[in-house]
Amino acid sequence: MNDPFNITVPILGNRLKLTIERSDEVIVREAAKRLALRFTEYQGKYPSAAHNTQSMLLLTALEFAIDSLKAQNDLNGTAAEISDLLNGALGQDSISEFDAD
């Protein structure tokens, strides 16, 4: 288990103080960079709304949520395909759970 780790992450002119697992530091910092990048992209794409920080953040959050759900659906589909392939290769109707007992 990792020790809790305090960091300050700059996001869009704000400094967020967070307590995270040390092993998550790189991921948290990369996520902050991607958030800032997407935010800037939306400001360029919708210049008439660029002054509305809340709207830009909502659009950015929505895009990240959509991306996350798509990735989860892709992963679930891939897992189902692998299960089907294993079932076919093993000649079983279904593989439900590995019984180590």
C-alpha positions in Angstrom: 0.0 0.0 0.0 1.2 3.5 -0.8 1.6 6.2 1.7 -0.7 9.2 1.3 1.0 12.0 -0.5 0.2 15.7 -0.6 0.6 17.5 -3.9 -0.5 20.8 -5.4 -1.8 20.6 -8.9 -2.2 23.7 -11.0 -5.3 23.8 -13.1 -6.5 26.8 -15.1 -4.9 29.3 -12.8 -6.0 27.5 -9.6 -3.8 25.5 -7.3 -5.6 22.4 -6.0 -4.1 20.8 -2.9 -4.8 17.0 -3.0 -3.9 14.0 -0.9 -3.4 11.0 -3.1 -1.5 7.7 -3.2 2.1 8.3 -4.2 1.7 5.9 -7.1 -1.1 8.1 -8.6 1.0 11.2 -8.8 1.9 10.9 -12.5 -1.6 10.1 -13.4 -3.1 13.0 -11.5 -0.6 15.5 -13.0 -1.3 14.1 -16.5 -5.0 14.4 -15.9 -4.6 18.0 -14.9 -2.6 18.7 -18.1 -5.2 17.1 -20.3 -8.0 19.0 -18.6 -6.2 22.3 -19.3 -5.5 21.3 -22.9 -9.1 20.3 -23.6 -10.4 23.4 -21.9 -8.1 25.5 -24.1 -9.3 23.6 -27.2 -13.0 24.3 -26.3 -12.2 28.0 -25.8 -10.8 28.0 -29.4 -13.7 26.0 -30.7 -16.4 28.1 -29.1 -14.9 31.7 -28.8 -18.3 33.3 -28.1 -18.6 31.2 -24.9 -14.9 31.3 -24.0 -15.5 33.9 -21.3 -17.9 31.5 -19.5 -15.5 29.3 -17.6 -18.2 27.2 -16.1 -19.6 26.3 -19.5 -16.2 25.4 -20.8 -15.5 23.2 -17.7 -18.9 21.5 -18.1 -18.1 20.7 -21.8 -14.7 19.4 -20.8 -16.1 17.3 -18.0 -18.8 15.9 -20.3 -16.2 15.0 -23.0 -14.1 13.2 -20.4 -17.1 11.3 -19.1 -18.1 10.2 -22.6 -14.6 9.1 -23.3 -14.5 7.1 -20.1 -17.8 5.4 -20.8 -16.7 4.6 -24.4 -13.5 3.0 -23.1 -15.4 1.0 -20.5 -17.8 -0.2 -23.1 -14.9 -1.1 -25.4 -13.3 -3.0 -22.6 -16.5 -4.9 -21.8 -16.9 -5.8 -25.4 -13.3 -7.0 -25.6 -13.8 -9.1 -22.4 -16.9 -10.7 -23.9 -15.0 -11.5 -27.1 -12.2 -13.1 -25.2 -14.7 -15.1 -23.2 -16.4 -16.3 -26.3 -13.1 -17.3 -27.9 -12.0 -19.2 -24.7 -15.4 -20.9 -24.5 -15.0 -22.0 -28.2 -11.5 -23.2 -27.7 -12.3 -25.1 -24.6 -15.6 -26.5 -25.9 -17.6 -25.1 -23.0 -20.9 -23.4 -23.0 -19.6 -20.7 -20.6 -16.7 -19.8 -18.5 -18.1 -18.1 -15.4 -15.5 -18.1 -12.7 -12.2 -19.8 -12.0 -12.5 -22.2 -9.1 -9.2 -22.5 -7.4 -10.4 -24.9 -4.7 
